[in-house]
Amino acid sequence: MTLAAPAARSLPLKFQVGARTLLAIRRELVRVPFDLDAALAARLPALPPLDAGADGYLVTSLPLAQRAALLATARGMIAFTRQTYTRRYADLSGGYDAYVARLSGNTRGTIKRKAKKLAEASGGTIDVRRHATPDELAAFHPIARALALATYQERLMGAGLPDTPDFVQRMYAMAAAGQVRAWLLHVGGEPAAYLYCPLHGDTAIYEFVGHDPRFAELSAGTMLQVEALRDLAADPAVARFDFTEGDGQHKRQFATGGVECCDLLLLRPTLANRAVIAALRGFDDAMALAKRSVERLGLQALAKRVRRAS
């Protein structure tokens, strides 16, 4: 399998506590990403050649089953596995009822309870509006961007829905080609949550999401996810929903399958790069120890609130 060979660019290697970045060290890296189809196929990638000024590669969503084989082809590089996770997805090809039937009984019950609570707060119905055409995206974007500014994704990570000219132009072009699906959830007439998903083939990509914290008690983000999956399951252009890299309770709850993956850093063996790897390893080991301590003491909920409020 040969993947595209993008030029090396300056990428941050982050020292993070939850969503908060404490420090970032930049390296000139060629990013070699696996999409969901490539991860499921688990075929070995061919690493592109490095320019003289490049420090190495960042391989994302590499199937764990292929890690040893890739390392064997990258002799002389310093390897560091930054994280391992299950790349999760939802199979929507059989329709919404078939999808929901594959979820746990607890999840199905939670969906019903939260849907009832949200509907009661919204005049008896759940108000979700779909946006897919360029004109519809023109209406969606300013509302979703205003919501994004209030989210922890934007505040802590700068990962809310972008408003750069490049992004907006690309959004309109993809919408014109039928390659965007987006939704807004309203509560009592007020925008409460947004979800933006580009399409890659027949797969919808979980790209930008957020909700107004004022509606957290109504599980606005969760219920928008449910309604978006309902909509996509009826969309003949869509067969799967890709929850993308990383893991979390939300993804585990709504996924129907997954592939074990890792993000692998491969650096040239310079003194500076060795120091970077040593620092990352020490920090990650310290965070893992802290996480185990928090879990042992039963303080996960408090730690989560502190991170998001910081």
Helices and strands as residue ranges (DSSP letters): E 9-17, E 20-33, H 36-41, E 56-63, G 64-66, H 67-73, E 78-91, H 96-101, H 105-121, E 127-131, H 134-148, H 152-157, H 165-176, E 180-187, E 190-200, E 203-205, E 208-211, G 213-218, H 220-233, E 240-242, H 249-254, E 257-267, H 271-297, H 300-309
